[in-house]
Amino acid sequence: MEAYSSESHKARLAEPQYEAPRDGCKISDLPLSIQPREYVERFGIENAPQDVLLALILRTGIRGVNVIELARLLLRRYGSLRALAAAPVKELCTIPGIKKVKAQMLKAALVLGQHLKQEEQLQRPRIRRPEDVYALLGQRVSTLDYEIFWVLILDRKNQLRCEPIDVTSGILDASLVHPREVFREAIRYAAGNIVLAHNHPSGDPTPSAEDLRITQQLVDAGKVIDIKVMDHVILGHGQPTNKNYTSLRESGLVSF
């Protein structure tokens, strides 16, 4: 069976601009709107630039060098977070304003980030074929007596970026499965591709006319915002002679 293509475009959120403080000024002298803690309160920590995130870990600067300047100094010196994470604590302690405890805290935060990435790579399945979707969700739908519509958000390698997102529960119709709801999380996670899935409580995965109409609407919406809908898999259960799922991509009933 043909695997899903990995060719895609990423949708990106426009990040708020951060106005860096003037060299030499104290963080407390800056307007609240551009202080690191105020920034993450307003825009969210996931949208903060690297110097702000490092400043939150470092907490304080030194005389004549505020904490943002200290964070920027580290980024300039090492050139990347990967290189900074590889620097030993003893080396970090040679930088003015970085003592042993601060170096250990900085190192710990960066190493934890590396461990998190490794865990995600190990735990995130790759969705390459419709049977991968069934393997992921088939057990969940076997006892459901109502419909759930999921969005599977994938990266460029077709690995899941997060748990399948439950967009709506109940009767599947266009008023419930709106492109806005389907693509909101995809945009948030800068999805490469997405796969749609929903269950038929009857157990029969044969697509309805409404399934086909909604799917085409979502595929077309994805093209507008450069997020490719790879497939829509309808999940059934208890089919002794047939597959317990239907791939609308394989069926050819929808133009992807």
C-alpha positions in Angstrom: 0.0 0.0 0.0 1.3 3.4 -0.9 2.7 5.4 2.0 1.7 9.0 2.5 4.0 11.5 0.8 6.2 13.6 3.1 6.2 16.6 0.7 4.7 19.5 2.5 4.7 23.2 3.4 4.8 24.4 7.0 2.2 26.9 8.2 3.8 29.3 10.6 2.4 31.6 13.2 3.5 35.2 13.1 5.5 35.8 16.2 5.3 39.1 18.1 8.3 41.3 17.8 10.5 41.7 20.9 12.3 45.0 21.3 15.7 44.2 22.9 16.8 46.5 25.7 19.5 49.1 25.1 22.9 47.9 26.1 23.8 48.8 29.7 20.3 49.6 31.0 18.8 47.7 33.8 15.8 45.4 33.3 13.9 47.3 36.0 14.4 50.5 34.0 12.7 49.1 30.9 9.0 49.5 30.2 7.0 46.6 31.6 5.9 45.6 28.1 9.4 44.6 27.1 10.6 43.0 30.3 11.1 39.2 29.9 8.5 38.1 32.5 5.9 40.6 31.2 6.6 39.5 27.6 5.9 35.8 28.3 2.8 36.8 30.3 1.5 38.7 27.3 2.5 36.5 24.4 3.1 33.1 25.9 6.4 31.4 26.6 6.2 29.4 23.4 6.5 32.6 21.4 9.4 34.1 23.4 12.7 34.5 21.5 15.8 32.7 22.7 17.3 35.6 24.6 14.1 36.0 26.7 14.0 32.3 27.5 17.7 32.3 28.6 17.1 35.5 30.6 14.3 33.7 32.5 16.7 30.9 33.4 19.6 33.2 34.3 17.2 35.5 36.3 19.8 38.3 37.0 22.6 40.0 35.2 25.7 41.8 36.7 26.6 45.4 37.3 26.4 47.2 34.0 25.0 44.2 32.1 21.3 43.3 32.4 20.1 39.8 32.2 19.0 40.1 28.5 22.4 41.4 27.5 24.0 38.4 29.4 21.7 36.0 27.5 22.6 37.6 24.2 26.3 37.4 25.1 25.9 33.7 25.6 24.1 33.3 22.3 26.8 35.3 20.4 29.6 33.4 22.0 28.3 29.9 21.3 26.4 30.6 18.1 23.6 28.1 18.8 21.7 26.5 21.7 23.2 23.1 20.7 26.7 24.5 21.2 25.7 26.2 24.5 24.2 23.0 25.8 27.5 21.1 25.0 29.6 23.6 27.0 30.8 22.2 30.3 29.8 23.9 33.5 33.5 24.8 34.2 33.7 26.7 30.9 30.4 28.5 31.5 31.8 29.7 34.9 34.5 31.6 33.1 31.9 34.0 31.6 31.4 37.2 33.6 28.1 37.0 35.5 27.9 33.1 35.3 28.8 31.5 38.6 28.6 27.8 39.4 25.0 27.6 40.5 23.8 29.7 37.5 25.9 27.6 35.1 24.4 24.4 36.6 20.9 25.7 36.2 21.5 26.8 32.6 23.1 23.4 31.8 20.3 21.5 33.5 17.5 23.3 31.5 19.2 22.8 28.2 19.9 19.1 28.9 16.3 18.6 30.0 15.3 20.0 26.6 17.5 17.4 24.9 16.0 14.6 26.9 12.5 15.8 26.1 13.2 15.8 22.4 14.6 12.2 22.6 11.5 11.1 24.5 9.3 12.6 21.9 11.2 10.9 19.0 10.8 7.5 20.8 7.1 7.9 21.6 5.7 9.5 18.5 4.6 7.0 15.9 5.0 7.6 12.2 1.7 7.8 10.3 2.5 6.6 6.8 -0.5 4.5 5.8 -4.1 4.2 6.8 -3.5 1.1 8.8 -1.2 3.2 11.0 -4.2 5.4 11.8 -6.2 2.3 12.6 -3.4 1.0 14.8 -3.4 4.3 16.7 -7.1 4.8 17.1 -8.8 1.4 16.5 -8.8 0.3 20.1 -10.4 3.6 21.2 -13.4 3.4 18.8 -14.3 -0.2 19.4 -16.6 0.7 22.3 -17.8 4.2 21.3 -21.5 4.7 20.7 -21.0 8.2 19.3 -18.8 9.8 16.6 -15.5 11.5 17.3 -13.6 13.5 14.7 -9.8 13.6 15.2 -7.0 15.6 13.6 -3.5 13.9 13.5 -0.8 16.6 13.3 2.3 15.4 11.5 5.8 16.8 10.9 7.7 16.6 7.6 8.6 13.0 8.4 5.0 12.1 9.1 5.6 11.6 12.8 2.9 12.7 15.2 3.7 16.1 16.8 1.1 15.5 19.6 -1.7 13.3 20.7 -4.6 13.0 18.2 -6.8 16.1 18.7 -10.5 15.5 19.4 -12.1 18.3 17.3 -15.7 17.3 18.0 -17.9 14.6 19.4 -21.5 13.7 18.4 -23.1 13.8 15.0 -20.7 14.5 12.1 -21.9 17.5 10.1 -20.4 20.6 8.6 -21.6 22.8 11.4 -19.5 20.9 13.9 -16.4 20.1 11.7 -15.5 23.6 10.6 -12.1 24.3 8.9 -11.4 26.8 11.6 -11.5 24.2 14.4 -9.7 21.6 12.3 -6.7 23.8 11.4 -6.4 25.8 14.5 -4.1 23.3 16.3 -2.4 22.4 13.0 -1.3 26.1 12.7 -0.3 26.2 16.4 2.0 23.2 16.0 3.3 24.3 12.5 2.1 21.1 11.0 3.7 19.7 7.9 0.7 17.5 7.1 -2.4 16.4 8.8 -4.6 13.2 8.6 -8.2 13.3 9.5 -10.0 10.4 11.2 -13.5 9.7 12.6 -15.4 6.6 13.7 -18.7 5.1 12.7 -20.4 3.8 15.8 -22.3 1.2 13.7 -18.9 -0.4 13.0 -19.4 -0.1 9.2 -16.6 2.2 7.8 -18.4 2.9 4.5 -18.3 6.6 3.9 -21.5 8.6 3.7 -22.2 11.5 1.3 -21.7 13.9 4.2 -18.3 12.3 4.9 -17.2 13.0 1.4 -18.5 16.5 1.3 -16.8 17.5 4.6 -13.6 15.9 3.6 -13.4 17.8 0.2 -14.2 21.0 2.0 -11.3 20.5 4.5 -8.9 19.4 1.7 -9.6 22.6 -0.2 -9.2 24.7 2.9 -5.9 23.1 3.6 -4.6 24.0 0.2 -5.4 27.7 0.9 -3.2 27.8 4.0 -0.6 25.4 2.8 -1.3 22.5 5.2 -1.8 19.3 3.2 -4.6 16.9 4.2 -3.0 13.5 3.5 -6.1 11.3 4.1 -9.3 10.9 5.9 -9.7 7.5 7.5 -13.1 6.3 8.7 -12.8 3.8 11.5 -15.2 0.9 12.1 -15.0 -2.2 14.1 -16.2 -5.8 14.2 -16.0 -6.4 10.5 -15.2 -10.1 10.1 -14.6 -10.2 6.4 -13.6 -6.6 5.5 -11.1 -4.1 6.8 -12.2 -2.1 9.9 -11.4 1.2 8.2 -11.8 3.0 4.9 -9.2 5.4 3.5 -10.8 8.1 1.4 -7.5 8.7 -0.3 -7.3 5.1 -1.4 -10.9 5.0 -2.4 -10.5 7.8 -4.9 -13.8 9.3 -3.8 -12.2 12.6 -2.8 -9.6 14.6 -4.6 -6.6 15.1 -2.4 
